[in-house]
Amino acid sequence: MPNTVKTRPQQRSERRARQEGMTLIEIMIVITIFAMIAGGVAVALLPRLEEARIKSTKTDAQALRSAIMLYVADNPRGCPTVEDLVNERYLDGSRRTADAWDTGFQISCEDGDIAVVSAGPDLEFNTEDDI
């Protein structure tokens, strides 16, 4: 039987041969899998983001309507603007004064009825997605 004692350089070269790196194909497969996972997460979360924006806008519109009601009770001369409400401290200046899409609210005070309307996701007033 021949002597099978290996020298250190031979052991290192064999170890290196066993520890080959990843091929380009393997890396591309991993990246593709990550992209598919990210796409699935995005598809699941985007509708929730829109629902959250709508809910936030409804809450902000209600707070603005309450401030307008206080203003009109103290000043029956007309319908205020958002700037009037902030300047006369009926509305805190640190609060949002626009909807979740950064469009200003439309305010109307007709016959004692106060309406605060957001343009909604399409950013255009008088469409079916107004809030």
Buried (B, 14 or more C-beta within 10 A) or exposed (E): EEEEEEEEEEEEEEEEEEEEEEEEEEEEEEEEEEEEEEEEEEEEEEEEEEEEBBEEBBEBBEBBBBBBEBBBEEEEEEBBBBEBBBEBEBBEEEEBBBBBEEBEBBBEBEEEEBBBBBBBBEEEEEEEEBB
